[in-house]
Structure formats: structure tokens, C-alpha cells
Amino acid sequence: MIHGTTLTGPPPAADGLQENVAADFAAELQSFFVLCLLSLVFGSLALAFGLQFILSALLAMGQTGDYGILLFLRALAGWAAAVIGFRWILSSAKVLSGVNRIRRDFRALERPVHGETVAGFIARMMAHYREHWKTIWRMNLIATLGGCLFLALGIVNLVQGISLGYPAGGPDLAYLFPFVAAGINLAIGLVSLLSSAWFRSYARAWERRLIEASHSEEALEKSMEQGGP
């Protein structure tokens, strides 16, 4: 009782700290979610390009009657890309499903979120990260490489558009297309690189938590062994 007012719950400073922790964890979840979506996009692109390679090789064989080694290798490369893309989609979807469940449950909580509740969700995230860490780091690597590739494609599109020169009759679809393609590719590339860099900063924090948790488990096991008969 202070000046006739009964205080219930944690002090305001604690409320603010808990809200900051909840906001940081929400940002971690968002980073993870975006990385999974990008991974699905790149897997879908690999699948699409692989199928395109296969179809173009088969059409060329049917039209020309040429069953040479080059067309066979093109079809084989397309098949490999399609298989890799399809398997990558399945792996990414599995990781995304777990992240989405955690994200959905966390967003459904009433605010303000208590520290014990956030700790429970952090433990769930750590368990999910530990189970899929190899796939997750491959996803981050692919997002980085894919971002660089799309940036390069965007720059090539931009150079192509500039090299065409301004048409005398005013801009038409053929003139605008390279610039539109450049904008799309550059946007995807920048989002991919920024998301992968953003994710890496959070991944380092998760790894530190896993290391600390591992040390705590080892210390608990040693104390139980020493306290045993």
C-alpha cells in the first residue's frame, strides 16, 4: 500500500522489460518466417527452371530428331534441378510449419506477455532450431547466394535497358520491360540479402542459448552423479 494505492503485479519497469523481450522475440520469429518463405521461393524457382530445361530439351529432340549428348545433358541437368528444388521445398515447408505454429501461438497471447511465457516460447524455438539447424543454415546460405544472383540479374537487366536507348516514338513495352525486370530482380535480391543478414544476427543468439543450455545440462548431470550413492 503506497499513498492509499494497492500495487498489483510487477512494477512498471518490469512490465517495460517484459514487453521489450516479447518484442525482440517477435522480431526473431519474423526473421525466421521470412527466411523460410524465401527458401520456398528459391526452391520453387529451381523446380520451375528444372522443368523448363527438361521440356525444352524434349521439344528440341522431338523437333530436330537430335538425341545428342548436349540435349541429354540439358535434360539431365533439368531433372537434377527439379529434384533438388522439390526436395528443398519439402524441407523448407517442414521448417516453416514449425515456425508458423510457434508464431501463431505467440501472436494469440494476451498482452502484456509475462516473462515466464516468453521463456517457454524461446525454449520451443531453441528445440525447433536444434532439430533443423543444418537445413536452416543451408536455407540462409541459399538466401544469400540467391540474393547475389538476383542482384546480378537486376544489374544485367538495367544495363540492357539503358543500352537500348530511348525510343524516338516514346517508351513502349519493349523498352520498359528490362527496367521492370531490373526492379523486380533488384528488390528480390536486396530483400534476400537483408533477410539473411538479419537472420544471422538472431541465429548467433540462438546458438549462444543452446550452448548455455548444454552447459547447464552438463552441470546438472555432474551434480546428480556427485550426489548419487
Secondary structure as UniProt FT lines:
FT   TURN            3..4
FT   HELIX           12..64
FT   HELIX           69..107
FT   HELIX           115..131
FT   HELIX           133..164
FT   TURN            168..169
FT   HELIX           173..227
//
